[in-house]
Amino acid sequence: MKAKNCLIFGGSGQIGRHLIRKLTKNNYRVTVITRNIHQKSYKIKTQANAGYIEIVEANIFEENKLRKLIKNSEICINLIGILYEKKGSTFKNIHSVFPSIVAQLCKEYNLKHFIHISALGINDAIDSLYAQSKLEGEKNILKNFPQAIILRPSIVYSVDDNFTTNFMNLLRKLPIFPLYYSGKTKFMPIHCSDLTDIIYHTISNNINSNIIECVGPETISFKEILIKLLSLIDKERILLPFPLQLAFLTATFFQLFPKPLITKDQLRLLKYDNISSGKYKTNFDIGVPSKRIFDEEVKKYCYMWRDGGQFSTEKYEK
Ligand SMILES: NC(=O)c1ccc[n+]([C@@H]2O[C@H](COP(=O)([O-])OP(=O)(O)OC[C@H]3O[C@@H](n4cnc5c(N)ncnc54)[C@H](OP(=O)(O)O)[C@@H]3O)[C@@H](O)[C@H]2O)c1
């Protein structure tokens, strides 16, 4: 059977790399767009067999280039997203303007599918610029390409993430760890492979929902996540409820760094539960339930954050 051409924006990230493996193994040919081929190509090209992957360096706002790429594709998937703003890379540009342009071109060239990855909880988090820009992006997309599919994942984890791995790094080093909002914010973490199963399902079946919330099988609070990670890396730490004013003060300082640990906007986002809303279909409703359990999955890679590294695993126990 002829391989289908799939264009992926943001394919060098956590979700992108998992997705390239999933799609190319299932006879899709992918073209991955990156800002810097020299920096990212080695990460991207190892995700698929030769002949199934092409990597293109592009400025995502260069319309002529976008046109050529989209014209030659049947499916387009947008995974580009940022957690904090930098010069030129604003939430508005990345989450609202760019998806709107891509949706318009997908419509113009009559693409079969346009899948956009948004984020869970953006209707509620009204004071977060991140959430506002994601919501505006969704509206623009649906205006320009009404049959687009928008996936809203809760927090996504895997060995390649910036979530469990960053927290394990910090928990390993710091004697005390701050609990924002007393650690009560709830999440439904979804494993990256479960999310890519959902993306695959949406492009290989006819799904007639525009917005799908993508959640894992468990609801876990921020404090419970930290307790689970501490237990997995075999450490005991003080989890200290942090006064909000102090949290915002430290975030003001942190966001001056090139890769901030936390920003004020992320603090605002953290105030809202990140769980299914009941207003939209979830991956469970469309027949792709997520199966992977947080503890069981993180257990597979957490050993490098334990004392003894690989020697702390059952494999090396006498
Ligand atoms: N991970 C999560 O927990 C989570 C949860 C909810 C929603 N999401 C959404 O899911 C999508 C993918 O997430 P991810 O975790 O895979 O993200 P990621 O690992 O941070 O990767 C994001 C990708 O976006 C591209 N990118 C970043 N800034 C860009 C810019 N200024 N211009 C052009 N491209 C840029 C990068 O590509 P190059 O560097 O190759 O150009 C990168 O590969 C994002 O939209 C994110 O908001 C993620």
The ligand as a MOL file (V3000), in Angstrom:
LIG
                    3D

  0  0  0     0  0            999 V3000
M  V30 BEGIN CTAB
M  V30 COUNTS 48 52 0 0 0
M  V30 BEGIN ATOM
M  V30 1 N 4.4570 17.9130 27.1170 0
M  V30 2 C 3.3260 18.1620 27.7660 0
M  V30 3 O 3.1590 17.8180 28.9480 0
M  V30 4 C 2.1840 18.8570 27.0450 0
M  V30 5 C 0.9540 19.0040 27.7040 0
M  V30 6 C -0.0890 19.6610 27.0520 0
M  V30 7 C 0.1080 20.1440 25.7710 0
M  V30 8 N 1.3040 20.0000 25.1560 0 CHG=1
M  V30 9 C 1.4740 20.5410 23.7960 0
M  V30 10 O 1.8970 19.5260 22.9130 0
M  V30 11 C 2.7570 20.0660 21.9100 0
M  V30 12 C 4.0590 19.2580 21.8480 0
M  V30 13 O 4.6120 19.1920 23.1470 0
M  V30 14 P 6.0860 18.6170 23.4240 0
M  V30 15 O 6.1490 18.2980 24.8650 0
M  V30 16 O 6.4500 17.5620 22.4220 0 CHG=-1
M  V30 17 O 6.9270 19.9380 23.1570 0
M  V30 18 P 8.4990 20.1320 23.0800 0
M  V30 19 O 9.2080 18.8720 23.4350 0
M  V30 20 O 8.8250 21.3540 23.8350 0
M  V30 21 O 8.6880 20.3950 21.5160 0
M  V30 22 C 8.0920 21.4990 20.9260 0
M  V30 23 C 8.5930 21.6560 19.5020 0
M  V30 24 O 8.2090 22.9360 19.0910 0
M  V30 25 C 9.2140 23.4910 18.2570 0
M  V30 26 N 9.3530 24.9120 18.6350 0
M  V30 27 C 9.5000 25.4230 19.8750 0
M  V30 28 N 9.5850 26.7680 19.8160 0
M  V30 29 C 9.4820 27.0930 18.4960 0
M  V30 30 C 9.5110 28.3230 17.7750 0
M  V30 31 N 9.6950 29.4770 18.3910 0
M  V30 32 N 9.3830 28.2860 16.4380 0
M  V30 33 C 9.2440 27.1080 15.8000 0
M  V30 34 N 9.2160 25.9200 16.4180 0
M  V30 35 C 9.3330 25.9160 17.7410 0
M  V30 36 C 10.5080 22.7640 18.5130 0
M  V30 37 O 11.0000 22.3510 17.2520 0
M  V30 38 P 12.4920 22.6900 16.6970 0
M  V30 39 O 13.3420 23.0700 17.8660 0
M  V30 40 O 12.9430 21.4330 16.0350 0
M  V30 41 O 12.2960 23.7990 15.7310 0
M  V30 42 C 10.0850 21.5590 19.3510 0
M  V30 43 O 10.3340 20.3650 18.6920 0
M  V30 44 C 2.9440 21.5500 22.2770 0
M  V30 45 O 2.0530 22.3330 21.5500 0
M  V30 46 C 2.5670 21.6100 23.7460 0
M  V30 47 O 2.0530 22.8700 24.1170 0
M  V30 48 C 2.3470 19.3640 25.7590 0
M  V30 END ATOM
M  V30 BEGIN BOND
M  V30 1 1 1 2
M  V30 2 2 2 3
M  V30 3 1 2 4
M  V30 4 1 4 5
M  V30 5 2 4 48
M  V30 6 2 5 6
M  V30 7 1 6 7
M  V30 8 2 7 8
M  V30 9 1 8 9
M  V30 10 1 8 48
M  V30 11 1 9 10
M  V30 12 1 9 46
M  V30 13 1 10 11
M  V30 14 1 11 12
M  V30 15 1 11 44
M  V30 16 1 12 13
M  V30 17 1 13 14
M  V30 18 2 14 15
M  V30 19 1 14 16
M  V30 20 1 14 17
M  V30 21 1 17 18
M  V30 22 2 18 19
M  V30 23 1 18 20
M  V30 24 1 18 21
M  V30 25 1 21 22
M  V30 26 1 22 23
M  V30 27 1 23 24
M  V30 28 1 23 42
M  V30 29 1 24 25
M  V30 30 1 25 26
M  V30 31 1 25 36
M  V30 32 1 26 27
M  V30 33 1 26 35
M  V30 34 2 27 28
M  V30 35 1 28 29
M  V30 36 1 29 30
M  V30 37 2 29 35
M  V30 38 1 30 31
M  V30 39 2 30 32
M  V30 40 1 32 33
M  V30 41 2 33 34
M  V30 42 1 34 35
M  V30 43 1 36 37
M  V30 44 1 36 42
M  V30 45 1 37 38
M  V30 46 2 38 39
M  V30 47 1 38 40
M  V30 48 1 38 41
M  V30 49 1 42 43
M  V30 50 1 44 45
M  V30 51 1 44 46
M  V30 52 1 46 47
M  V30 END BOND
M  V30 END CTAB
M  END
